[in-house]
């Protein structure tokens, strides 16, 4: 599971609604949407742009 290794090296440990449990356990930000529901847009607006 290379996602698990990758996420351990980044500042924002973001997970979304349909992520696998091991990723959800180490993430420090949880977006309660899937990618199809706009999770990336919500993350950018909330955490990058501060809207």
N, C-alpha and C positions, 0 to 999 in steps of 0.2 A: 504494500500500500504506500506508494511514493507520495501521496498527498499528505500523509501523516508526517513524513520526514520533512517535506517542503514547508508545511505550516509552522514547524518548530523554528524556522529561521526568519520569520517575517515579523514586523511590528504589529500589524493588525491581524489577529487570528480570528477571521470571520467565518461563520458557518451559516448555512441557510436551512430552511425547513426540511428539505429532502436529503440533507447530508447524512453520511453514515455515522453511527454512534461514536466510534473512536475519535472522529474529528470534532463532533459536538462536545465531547468531554474536555478537549484541550483548548477549544476556542474561547476567546474572551469577549466576542461580540456575536450575538445571535440575531439573525434577521428572520422573522416569522413569515417568510414568503419563499416560494420557489423562484428559480431563475425566470420561469415563464410568467410569474406573477409580479416581476419587477424588483427582485431582491437586490440586484446590482444597483439599480437606480436609487432605491431607498438607502442603501449604504452610502453611496456618493453624496446624496443630499444631506443625510443626517450626520455623517462622520467627516466628510471631506469639506463640504460647503457650509455645514453648520446650520442648515435650514430647519 
